[in-house]
Amino acid sequence: MINMAAVKLQKSVVSQAGKHTASVIFLHGSGDTGPGLRSWVLDVLGQNLAFENIRVIYPTAPLRPYTPMRGAPSHVWFDRHKISQHCPEHLESIDSMCDHLGDIVQDELRAGIPKHRMVIGGFSMGGAMALHLVCRHHQDIAGIFCLSSFLNKDSAVYQAVENAQRPLPELLQCHGTSDELVFHDWGEKTNTLLKKAGLNASFHSFPDLNHQLCRQELELLRSWILNKLSI
């Protein structure tokens, strides 16, 4: 059995060209790794997601038994009872990973980067993990982004947004219209419920895109990051 308390997340980093004044934490989807997502972004965009003053961090989720794969080990941020919007969240594993990812936030704070100079997001499961991390634990960062992501209909994130005592960061959410793994409507419903709960959220559809990244989406994300973290 994996001792999750002893886990230290590995990180793949795209360093800034100049002085480090801001950070992006970009979480991969289930079964991927930080280096895998970094390479995928490079392949799609034709270059690294890189900036003059912004460090981009790609953590890797630890190997853990994953119930939808009949308990086979996979690099996943949390477990799921099954992939369905109608089942309860596996909050024990989500909360444990919030603690580990919080250590990465603390590393950036120690490097002199305040939370209002950070954005956190991810692809698929990584986007859902980012929503839990930010909306429930780090509400004072600059922004959240979710690519091809969704939440279960009774997610703890909705309650956290409703009960927030301060304005929450803006959410950028993107989804392909041809996504057969995580239906576009599921992602759009997540966005609608987050808005209803009080989050400032935008939703961008990409025609004919399946459960993938595309260049247009990453270019939108790049511009959004620069807007959130402009000096």
N, C-alpha and C positions, 0 to 999 in steps of 0.2 A: 504493500500500500504506500502511496506517495505521501511523504510528510510535507504538506503544503506550507506549514509554518516555516520550514527551512528553505523554501524556494527563494532564489534571487533571480529576478528576470534578466535575461540576456538582452542586449540592445545593439541594433545596427544604427549607425549615426551618419547622416549627411551633414558635414560641418558647414558653417557659414563661411563666406569668403572673407568677411571683415570682422569687425567687433561683434561679439555675441550680445545681442540686446533683447532677443525674444526666442521662443521655442514652440515647436509643433510636436505633439505626441500622436502618432498615426498607428492605429491598432489593426492588425491583419484579421482576416476572416477565419472561420474554423478550418483546421487542418493545414493552415499555412504557417509561415514563420515571419519574423521581422525582415531578414534578408530576402525571403521570397517575395514579400510585398514590395520591398525597395526595388528589386529587379523587375517586377511586373510594372511598376510605375515608370521605370526607366525605359522599358520596352514600348509601352503605350505612348508615353510623352516624347520619347526620343532623346531625353536627357533626364538627369535626376531632378526631383522636386527640390530645388536648391535656391538659396536666397543670399543676399549680401550680408544681412545681419541676423538671420533667423536659422537656428539649428533645428533639423528635422530628425526625430527619434522614432525608430521602429522597434518596439519591444517584441519579444517572442513569448507567447503563452507557454507555460510548462506542459509537458505530456501528462495527461490524466485520463482515466477511464471515461469514455463518452457514451452515455446511454443510447442515443440514437444509432450508434454503431455497435450495439450489443456489448458495450463495455470495453471495446478495443481502445487502446491508448491513442490519443490524438492531441495535437496542439490546439487546445480550445481555452477560451477565457473562463468559461463556466460550463456546468453540465446543464442538460435539458432533459426533462422527463420524456418529451418527444417534440418534434418540430410542428407545433400547432399554436395558433394564437389563442386557443381556448383553454389551454392547460396552465396550471400554476407555474410561476417562475421557480427556479432552483436557487432560492435566495442565499442559502448557506454558501454555495460555491461562488456566487456573485459577490457577496460581501467579503469573502476571503480575498478575492482578486482585487477588489477595490482597495484593500489594505496594501497589497503588493504594488499596485500601480500608483498608489499614493506615495510610496517610497520614491518613485521616479519624479513625481511632482516636487517632493522635498529635495531631491538632488538638484533640480533646476533652481529652486529657491536658494539653496546653498551656493549655487554658481552665480547668484546675484540677479536672477530673473524673477520679478514679481509675478503673481498670478495673472494680473491684468495684461501681462505680456506673453501669455501662453494661450494656445488653442489646442483642443483635444478632439480627436474624431477617429473614424475607422470605417472599414469596409465590412458589410454584412454583420456577423456577430461582433466584430470590432466596434461598429457604430452603436449597437445596443449596449455594449460594455461602456463605451464613452458616455452615453446618456446616464447610465447608473452612476458612474464615477463623478460626473460633473453635477448633475441635478440633485444628487443625494449627498454629496460629500465636498465638492469644490465649486460652489456656486459663484465664486468671484473671479473665475477665469474669463478670458476675452471672448471665447466662442466655442461652439460645438459643430462638428460636421459628421454626417452619416451618409454613406454611399451604399445603396442596395440593402438598407437595414430596416428592422421592424422591432416592435415590442409586443409582448402578449397583452391581451385586452385588459387585464387587471394588473398591469405592471405597477410595481412600487414607484416607478418614475413619475407616473401621473399624479399620485398622491403627494410626492415630494414637490412637484411643480405647483400644485394647488396650495400647499402649505408654506411656500417660500416666503420668507420675511423680507426679502430684498429682490430687486430686479435680477432676473436670470440672464445669462448670456444668450445671444442670438444663435439659432440653429440653422445651418444650411443642410438640406436633405435632398439627395438626388436618387433617382431610380430609373432603370430601363423599363420600357413598356412591354418588352418581350421576355421579362424575367419569369422563367418557368419554375425556378427553385423557390424563390420567395416572391410571390405575386406582387405586381405593381400596386394593385388595390390594397394589399396588406400594408405596404409602406406608406401609401397615401392616407390610409385610415389612421396609422400611427401619427402622422403629421397633423391630421385633423384633431385627434384627441389631445395632442400636446398643445395645440393652439387653444382648444377649448379650456384646457387646464391653466392657460395663461402664459405659455411660452411664445416668444417672438420667433416664429418659424417660417421659413420659405421652403417650397417644394418644387423641384425641377425634374421634369420628365425628359427622357432621352429616347426618341423613337427607334425601334428595332434593336435596342440594346438588351441583351440577356443578363444573366447574373455575372456581369463583367465590369471592367473599367473601360472608358473610352477617352480619347484625347480631348474632346470638347469638355467633358466633365472635369478632367484634371486641370484644364486651363481655367475653367470657372472656379475651381477650388483654389488655384494659385492666386487668382485675382482677389478672391474673398479673403484669403489669408493675409495678403498684402494690405487690404483695406482694414482688417481687424487689428493688424500689428504695425500699422504705419506709425512712424515716429512723429 
